[in-house]
Amino acid sequence: MPNQVVILAGGFGTRLKERIGLMPKPMTELSGHPLLEHQINLCRSYGFTNILLLVHYEHRVISSYFGDGEKFGVHLTYQIEEAPLGTGGAIVDALPQMADVFLVLYGDTYLDVDLKRMWCAHTSGDAEVTLFLHPNDHPQDSDLIRVDNQSLVQSIHVYGDHKKHSVRNLVNAGLYVCSKSSFGRIEIPSGKFDIVKDVFALMIDKGLRLKGYISPEYIKDMGTPARLDKVLVDIESGAPEKLAERNFRQAVFLDRDGTINKEVDHLKFSEQIELISGAAEGIRLLNRSGILAICVTNQPVIARGEISIEGLEAVTAKLEYELGLKGAYLDRTFICPHHPDRGYPGENLDFKIACGCRKPKTGLIDQACFDLNIDRRSSWMIGDTTTDILAGIRAGLKTILLRTGYGGGDSKYQVTPDFVMPDLSSAIDWILNGHKSIARQCVSIVNDSYDERCIIVGGAARAGKSSSARVLKDLFESSGRATHLIELDAWLRPKDERVEGTGVLFRYDLSKAVRTLTRVIESDARVSFPRLTYERVSNTIIENGFHSIGPEDLIIIEGVPALISEELRSLSRTRVYVDVEEGVRTDRLMRDYLWRGKSEEEIISILASRQNDEVKLVKSSAAFATHKIKS
């Protein structure tokens, strides 16, 4: 008998009545076709043409539409329930018609899953049942499945279980591969019963092997109007396609402490988990976009003996539970438990090793990319330490440093992130919206200025100049042009020489900047000079490696005085002005100065001073721009 699929298609659709009327639930229309048709087409595309439909309510509507399946390229048979038997009862009742191994779909789920791959994972192993498992955005009212490190199912925690806050967000998605013989090894319940709570739970009690097939592929139930609307939005946005096994996936890698939850020194109790404001909302946007949210975290508390593996599982479960309460989830969490240094009281010597997974090494990211088929070129690393940023750079990801947690203040490594954002919510908004918007506006600049030697980018403080210049640099480099970004803040005068109210141009040593930049631009040989970075908290200039610029390379010069200074303007024929709504800019400035330790009174005074001696002058310099960007 060919590979067989069983579809539970007997649902009443009571909760969907307002949307589908008296139609059976599997006939709910999606993109012009019944949901059941989408499922049948998916089965056929993976070679499953022998399909048994378990039907009950308004079954003639289904059979009259699909017939024997010939016009859909499959062979359909029907098992009619005279009375509702539940998911377990319906499957058991139909066992005489089933093959030795069969795949079960629920008739109220929309999915884009590689069924053949899951089938092979089952048939090549020794499990009696394989369950498709994944995290979702409502674990608190879902069946959670606890698995061990071999993905063998240990227990099932159904809706209402008071222990669910200590169980990882791994949800039964309603897709199974079953060996028929397993049903003969338990005492089957009678009447109406559930396949998970009443059959799979019995199998676990009897010692049968059930295995989790964990995948980020798209599968969601649409049994309520709200969930149906979510699925419709996801289909329109292309989320199922983005998550499909056949494609490379985009991911955002997230550090944990100081990025998702508040930094606690050596966090070791689940009660210490407290989400950073906006973090869950940002992750939820990633979930809805079809971009994977992956946590990669160093947890040396294991090596130091401060927490057990089980204790760390409880901490991770609490984090996932708190995210779930806000409609967000992590697609996967990768943890390094190691630490190379010995000598701690009570340390666990098994984990006292120099490993390849402890950030800034890339082992965690590499494993995720291998397991989940991730495209590094389109993916990101977000964290609050230079360790996170270096790991992201080494792994070939774009990087964002947050000002939450350590805010880069660990200073372990001299690295420059691609972007700096105030918090995770802002970073994710930048990835999903801001970066794309800026990139679209920069395309014309690349086309117009590809052969230029120098481009200058100006605008008011916190208008988005640095981010825009970085995007512009990336676009030039992706088109084959070696490009260097130079920040005019490298020539800010020492703090005690910068007097508020004297004007923006007097805060910079512009004559020195112009001499250096002119020498580089006019040179017909490679020029090297120190890379200087303005450290915003300490108000100091630090040396961070070297610029090494060839005579054919492009130089992008970015800073507040870029368009104000006539000498700087003379360096380039391509001059870009970056603008933003004043309210947005003011909010950015307020957050920036608060992060730098200024009081609200000090901030108000600084902003008033800058409005007089900087903002008006900067805005008037827009008249010298050849291109404008709205950030």
C-alpha positions in Angstrom: 0.0 0.0 0.0 1.4 3.5 -0.9 2.3 5.8 1.9 -0.9 6.7 3.6 -2.3 9.9 5.1 -5.3 10.1 7.4 -7.0 13.5 7.7 -9.4 14.1 10.6 -12.1 16.0 8.7 -15.1 15.5 10.9 -15.1 18.8 12.9 -18.3 20.9 13.3 -16.5 24.2 13.2 -18.7 25.5 16.0 -16.3 28.4 16.9 -16.1 29.4 13.2 -19.9 29.5 12.6 -19.9 33.3 12.2 -17.4 32.9 9.4 -18.3 29.7 7.6 -22.0 29.2 8.4 -23.1 25.6 8.2 -20.1 24.4 6.2 -17.8 21.7 7.7 -14.7 23.2 9.2 -12.2 21.6 6.6 -14.1 23.4 3.9 -13.1 26.9 5.3 -11.9 28.9 2.3 -8.3 30.1 2.1 -7.1 31.9 -1.0 -10.1 30.8 -3.0 -9.9 27.1 -2.1 -11.0 25.0 0.8 -8.4 24.3 3.5 -8.8 20.6 2.8 -7.8 21.1 -0.8 -4.6 22.8 0.3 -3.9 19.8 2.5 -4.5 17.3 -0.2 -2.3 19.3 -2.6 0.4 19.3 0.0 0.2 15.6 0.5 0.3 14.9 -3.3 3.4 17.2 -3.7 5.3 15.0 -1.3 4.2 11.7 -2.9 1.3 10.9 -0.5 -1.6 10.0 -2.8 -3.4 7.4 -0.7 -5.6 9.5 1.6 -8.3 8.4 4.1 -10.7 11.1 5.2 -12.4 10.6 8.6 -15.6 12.6 8.2 -18.7 13.3 10.2 -20.5 16.6 10.1 -21.9 17.5 6.7 -19.7 14.8 5.1 -21.6 14.9 1.9 -20.4 18.5 1.3 -16.8 17.1 1.4 -17.4 14.0 -0.7 -19.4 15.9 -3.4 -16.5 18.4 -3.8 -13.6 15.9 -3.8 -15.2 12.7 -5.0 -12.6 9.9 -5.3 -9.8 12.4 -5.6 -8.9 11.6 -9.2 -9.2 15.3 -10.4 -6.8 16.2 -7.5 -4.3 13.5 -8.4 -4.9 11.4 -5.4 -7.0 8.4 -4.3 -9.5 9.3 -1.6 -11.5 7.0 0.6 -13.9 7.9 3.4 -14.6 6.6 6.9 -17.9 8.1 8.2 -18.4 8.5 11.9 -22.0 7.9 12.9 -21.4 9.7 16.2 -18.5 11.9 17.2 -15.7 9.8 18.6 -13.0 12.4 19.2 -9.6 12.4 17.6 -8.6 9.2 19.3 -11.8 7.4 18.7 -11.9 8.3 15.0 -8.4 7.0 14.4 -8.9 3.8 16.3 -12.2 3.1 14.6 -10.6 3.4 11.2 -7.5 1.2 12.0 -8.7 -1.7 9.8 -8.4 0.6 6.8 -5.0 1.8 7.7 -1.5 0.8 6.5 1.2 -0.4 8.9 2.5 3.2 9.0 0.3 6.2 8.5 0.5 10.0 8.7 -2.2 11.9 10.6 -3.3 15.5 9.8 -5.9 17.6 11.6 -8.5 19.1 9.3 -8.3 22.5 10.9 -4.6 23.2 10.4 -2.9 25.1 7.6 0.6 23.8 7.1 3.6 23.9 4.8 5.6 21.0 6.0 8.0 18.6 4.2 5.8 15.5 5.0 8.3 13.2 3.3 11.1 14.3 5.5 9.1 13.8 8.6 7.9 10.4 7.4 11.5 9.3 6.8 12.6 10.6 10.2 10.0 8.2 11.7 10.6 5.2 9.5 14.4 5.4 9.9 14.1 5.4 13.7 12.6 3.1 16.3 9.8 5.3 17.6 6.2 4.0 17.7 4.8 7.5 17.1 6.5 10.7 15.9 4.9 14.0 16.8 5.5 17.3 15.1 6.4 19.8 17.8 7.2 23.5 17.7 6.9 26.6 20.0 3.8 28.8 19.5 2.5 32.1 20.7 -0.1 30.7 23.1 1.6 27.9 25.0 -0.6 28.6 28.1 -3.7 27.1 26.4 -1.9 24.4 24.3 -0.7 20.9 25.0 3.0 21.1 25.9 5.3 18.1 25.3 8.3 17.5 27.5 11.2 15.8 25.6 14.7 14.7 26.7 17.9 15.6 24.9 17.3 12.9 22.3 13.8 14.3 21.6 12.0 11.3 23.2 8.7 12.3 24.7 8.8 12.2 28.5 5.4 13.6 29.4 2.4 15.5 28.1 1.1 18.6 29.8 -2.4 19.5 28.7 -4.4 22.8 29.0 -5.0 23.6 32.7 -1.9 21.8 34.0 -0.6 24.0 36.8 3.0 22.9 36.1 3.1 24.4 32.6 5.1 27.5 33.7 8.0 25.0 34.3 7.6 23.2 30.9 9.4 24.4 27.8 7.3 25.9 25.1 7.2 22.9 22.8 3.7 22.4 21.5 1.9 19.5 19.9 1.0 20.8 16.5 -1.5 18.0 15.5 0.7 16.2 12.9 1.8 12.6 13.6 3.4 9.6 11.9 2.1 6.4 13.7 3.0 2.8 13.5 -0.3 0.8 13.5 1.1 -1.9 15.8 1.5 0.6 18.7 -2.2 0.7 19.1 -2.3 -3.0 19.8 0.1 -2.6 22.7 -2.2 -0.5 24.9 -5.7 -0.9 26.3 -7.8 1.2 24.0 -10.4 3.5 25.8 -14.0 3.2 24.8 -16.4 5.9 23.5 -15.2 9.4 22.7 -11.5 10.1 23.5 -8.5 12.2 22.5 -5.5 10.9 20.6 -3.0 12.8 22.7 -4.4 12.9 26.2 -6.0 9.4 26.1 -3.9 7.4 23.7 -0.4 8.9 23.5 -0.3 9.3 27.2 -1.2 5.6 27.7 1.6 4.7 25.3 4.1 6.7 27.4 2.9 5.0 30.6 3.4 1.6 28.9 7.0 2.5 28.0 6.4 2.9 24.2 8.8 5.3 22.4 7.3 8.5 21.2 9.6 11.0 19.6 9.3 14.7 18.9 10.0 16.0 15.4 11.0 19.6 16.1 10.8 22.0 13.2 10.1 25.7 12.5 8.0 24.9 9.5 4.6 26.6 9.3 1.7 24.7 10.9 -1.1 26.6 12.7 -4.6 25.6 13.7 -7.4 28.0 12.5 -10.3 26.8 14.5 -11.3 30.2 15.9 -12.0 33.5 14.0 -8.9 35.1 15.5 -6.6 32.2 14.5 -8.1 32.1 11.1 -7.4 35.8 10.6 -3.8 35.2 11.7 -3.4 32.4 9.2 -4.8 34.6 6.4 -2.4 37.4 7.3 0.5 35.0 7.4 -0.4 33.5 4.0 -0.6 37.0 2.5 2.8 38.0 4.0 4.5 34.8 2.8 5.4 33.5 6.2 4.7 29.8 5.4 7.0 30.1 2.4 9.8 31.8 4.4 9.7 29.0 7.0 9.5 26.1 4.5 12.2 23.4 4.7 12.9 23.8 0.9 14.2 27.4 1.5 17.1 29.1 3.3 15.7 30.9 6.3 16.3 34.3 7.7 17.1 34.4 11.5 17.7 36.9 14.2 20.1 35.6 16.8 19.5 37.0 20.3 21.6 37.0 23.4 19.6 36.3 26.5 20.5 38.2 29.7 20.5 42.0 29.1 18.9 41.5 25.7 15.6 39.7 26.3 15.5 39.6 30.1 17.0 42.0 32.6 20.7 41.4 33.5 21.1 39.5 36.8 24.7 38.7 37.8 24.9 34.8 37.5 21.2 34.3 37.1 20.3 30.9 38.5 16.7 30.9 39.6 13.6 31.0 37.4 12.1 33.6 39.7 14.9 36.0 38.6 13.6 36.1 35.0 12.1 39.5 34.2 11.5 40.5 30.6 12.9 43.9 29.4 10.1 46.2 28.4 9.2 45.8 24.8 11.3 42.6 24.3 8.3 40.2 23.9 6.5 42.6 21.6 9.6 42.8 19.4 10.0 39.0 19.3 6.3 38.6 18.5 6.8 40.8 15.4 9.7 38.5 14.3 7.4 35.5 14.8 4.7 37.0 12.6 7.2 38.0 9.9 8.5 34.5 9.2 12.0 35.3 10.6 13.4 32.9 13.1 14.0 34.1 16.7 17.0 32.1 18.0 18.5 32.6 21.5 22.3 31.9 21.7 23.5 32.3 25.3 26.6 31.5 27.4 25.6 30.0 30.7 28.8 29.3 32.6 26.8 29.0 35.8 26.6 25.3 34.9 30.3 24.9 34.8 30.7 26.9 38.0 28.3 24.5 39.7 25.8 27.3 40.6 22.9 25.6 38.8 22.1 22.1 37.5 21.1 21.2 34.0 17.5 20.7 35.3 17.7 24.1 37.0 18.7 25.8 33.8 15.8 24.0 32.0 13.5 25.6 34.6 15.0 29.0 33.9 14.6 28.6 30.1 11.0 27.3 30.6 10.1 30.4 32.7 11.5 32.7 30.1 9.5 31.0 27.3 6.4 31.0 29.5 6.7 34.8 30.1 7.2 35.4 26.4 4.2 33.1 25.6 2.0 35.2 27.9 2.7 38.1 25.6 2.2 36.2 22.4 5.8 35.6 21.6 8.2 32.6 21.3 11.8 31.6 20.6 12.1 29.2 17.7 15.1 27.6 19.4 17.5 28.2 22.3 21.2 27.1 22.0 23.2 27.2 25.3 26.9 26.9 26.0 27.3 25.5 29.6 31.1 25.6 29.5 33.8 27.8 31.1 37.5 27.3 30.5 38.8 28.5 33.9 39.1 26.2 36.9 39.2 27.0 40.6 35.6 27.8 41.6 34.2 26.1 44.7 31.7 23.4 43.7 32.5 23.7 40.0 31.4 21.0 37.6 34.6 19.7 36.0 32.7 18.0 33.1 32.0 21.5 31.8 35.4 23.1 32.6 36.7 23.0 29.0 37.8 25.3 26.3 34.9 24.7 23.9 34.0 25.9 20.4 30.5 27.1 21.4 31.2 29.7 24.0 30.7 33.2 22.5 32.6 34.9 20.9 33.3 31.6 19.2 30.6 30.7 16.7 29.7 27.1 17.6 26.2 27.9 18.8 25.4 30.0 15.7 27.0 27.4 13.4 24.9 24.6 14.9 21.7 26.7 14.5 22.6 27.5 10.9 23.1 23.8 10.2 20.0 22.5 12.0 17.6 25.2 10.7 19.0 25.9 7.2 19.8 29.5 7.9 21.1 32.0 5.4 23.8 34.0 7.3 23.9 36.8 4.7 20.4 37.9 5.6 20.6 37.2 9.3 21.4 39.3 12.3 23.0 39.0 15.8 21.6 41.2 18.6 23.3 41.5 22.0 24.4 43.8 24.8 28.1 42.9 24.9 31.1 43.1 22.7 31.3 39.3 23.0 27.9 39.1 21.2 29.0 41.5 18.5 32.3 39.7 17.9 30.5 36.3 17.7 28.1 37.8 15.1 30.9 39.3 13.0 32.9 36.0 13.0 29.7 34.1 12.0 29.1 36.4 9.0 26.0 38.1 10.5 25.0 41.8 10.6 25.2 43.0 14.2 23.3 45.3 16.5 24.6 46.3 19.9 21.9 47.2 22.5 22.1 49.8 25.2 20.3 47.6 27.6 22.1 45.2 29.9 25.9 45.9 29.7 25.3 48.2 26.7 28.7 47.3 25.3 30.3 48.4 28.6 32.0 45.0 29.0 34.6 46.3 26.6 36.2 42.9 26.3 36.8 43.2 22.6 37.5 46.1 20.2 34.7 45.7 17.8 32.4 48.0 15.9 28.8 46.8 15.6 26.9 47.6 12.3 24.2 49.4 14.3 23.5 50.5 17.8 19.9 50.6 19.2 18.4 51.5 22.5 16.7 48.1 23.1 15.5 44.9 21.5 12.2 46.3 20.4 13.9 49.2 18.5 16.4 46.7 17.0 13.7 44.4 15.6 11.7 47.4 14.3 14.9 48.5 12.5 15.4 45.0 11.0 11.8 44.7 9.8 11.1 48.3 8.8 13.8 50.9 9.1 16.6 49.0 7.4 14.4 48.1 4.4 13.1 51.7 4.1 16.6 53.2 4.1 17.9 50.6 1.7 15.1 51.4 -0.8 16.1 55.1 -0.6 19.8 54.4 -1.0 19.5 52.4 -4.2 19.3 55.6 -6.3 22.4 57.0 -4.6 24.3 53.9 -5.5 23.2 54.1 -9.1 24.0 57.8 -9.4 27.4 57.7 -7.5 28.9 54.3 -8.1 32.1 55.7 -9.6 32.5 58.5 -7.1 35.6 58.6 -4.8 33.8 60.2 -1.8 30.2 60.6 -0.5 29.3 62.8 2.5 26.3 62.2 4.7 25.0 65.0 7.0 22.0 65.8 9.2 21.1 66.6 12.7 22.1 64.6 15.8 20.1 61.3 16.1 18.5 61.9 12.7 19.7 58.4 11.5 22.9 59.4 9.7 25.1 56.6 11.0 22.5 53.9 10.2 21.9 55.4 6.7 25.6 55.6 6.0 26.1 52.0 7.1 23.2 50.8 4.8 24.7 52.8 2.0 28.1 51.2 2.6 26.6 47.7 2.6 24.8 48.3 -0.7 28.0 49.6 -2.4 30.0 46.6 -1.1 27.3 44.1 -2.2 27.6 45.6 -5.7 31.4 45.0 -5.7 32.8 48.4 -4.5 35.2 48.4 -1.6 33.8 51.0 0.8 34.9 52.7 4.0 32.8 54.6 6.5 34.5 57.4 8.4 32.7 59.2 11.2 33.4 62.9 11.8 32.9 62.3 15.5 36.5 61.0 15.5 37.5 64.7 15.3 35.4 65.9 18.2 37.5 68.2 20.4 38.2 67.1 24.0 35.2 67.5 26.3 36.6 70.5 28.2 37.1 72.3 24.9 33.5 71.8 23.8 31.5 74.7 25.3 27.7 74.6 24.9 26.4 77.6 22.9 29.6 78.3 20.9 28.2 76.5 17.8 28.4 73.1 16.3 31.5 73.7 14.1 33.5 74.7 17.1 32.9 71.3 18.7 35.1 69.7 16.0 38.7 70.0 14.9 37.5 70.3 11.3 40.7 71.6 9.9 42.5 68.5 11.0 39.6 66.3 9.7 39.7 68.0 6.3 43.5 67.6 6.0 43.3 63.9 6.8 40.4 63.2 4.5 41.9 65.3 1.6 45.2 63.4 1.8 43.3 60.1 1.6 41.0 61.1 -1.2 43.8 62.6 -3.4 46.2 59.7 -2.8 47.0 57.4 -5.7 48.3 54.7 -3.2 46.9 52.9 -0.2 46.7 55.0 2.9 46.5 53.7 6.5 45.6 55.8 9.5 44.1 55.1 13.0 40.4 54.3 13.2 39.1 56.6 16.0 35.8 56.1 17.7 33.9 58.5 19.9 32.9 56.7 23.2 29.6 58.4 24.1 29.4 57.6 27.8 32.9 58.7 28.7 33.1 61.5 26.1 36.4 60.3 24.9 38.0 59.3 21.6 39.4 55.8 21.5 41.6 54.1 19.0 40.0 51.0 17.4 42.4 49.6 14.8 43.2 51.2 11.4 41.6 52.3 8.3 43.4 51.0 5.2 42.0 52.7 2.1 43.0 51.9 -1.4 43.1 54.5 -4.3 40.0 52.9 -6.0 38.0 52.5 -2.8 34.9 54.6 -1.9 34.9 56.7 1.2 31.6 57.7 3.0 32.1 60.5 5.5 29.3 60.9 8.0 28.6 63.5 10.7 26.6 66.5 11.8 28.9 69.1 10.2 29.3 67.2 6.9 27.0 69.5 4.9 27.5 72.7 7.0 31.3 73.0 6.4 32.1 74.3 3.0 35.5 72.6 3.1 33.8 69.2 3.8 31.2 69.8 1.0 34.0 70.4 -1.4 35.3 66.9 -1.0 32.4 65.3 -2.8 29.9 65.9 -5.6 27.4 63.4 -3.9 26.0 65.0 -0.7 23.3 63.2 1.3 21.0 64.8 3.9 19.3 62.6 6.4 16.1 63.9 8.0 13.6 62.5 10.5 10.4 63.9 12.2 11.5 66.2 14.9 9.4 64.4 17.6 11.2 61.1 16.8 14.6 62.8 16.8 13.9 64.5 20.2 12.8 61.1 21.7 16.0 59.5 20.5 18.1 62.3 22.0 16.2 62.0 25.3 16.8 58.3 25.5 20.5 58.7 24.4 21.2 61.3 27.1 19.4 59.3 29.8 21.5 56.3 28.9 24.6 58.4 29.2 23.6 59.3 32.8 22.2 62.9 32.2 19.4 64.2 34.4 16.2 65.4 32.7 17.1 68.9 33.7 20.5 68.7 32.0 18.9 67.1 28.9 16.4 69.9 28.6 19.2 72.5 28.9 21.4 70.7 26.3 18.5 70.4 23.8 17.6 74.0 24.1 21.2 75.1 23.5 21.5 72.7 20.5 18.3 74.0 19.0 19.8 77.5 18.8 23.4 76.8 17.7 23.1 73.5 15.8 19.6 72.4 14.6 18.7 75.5 12.5 22.1 75.5 10.8 22.0 71.8 10.1 18.5 72.0 8.6 19.6 74.9 6.4 22.5 72.8 5.1 19.9 70.5 3.4 19.9 72.9 0.6 23.4 71.7 -0.4 22.3 68.0 -0.6 22.1 66.2 -3.9 20.1 63.3 -2.3 17.8 63.2 0.7 16.9 60.2 3.0 13.9 60.1 5.4 14.7 57.9 8.3 
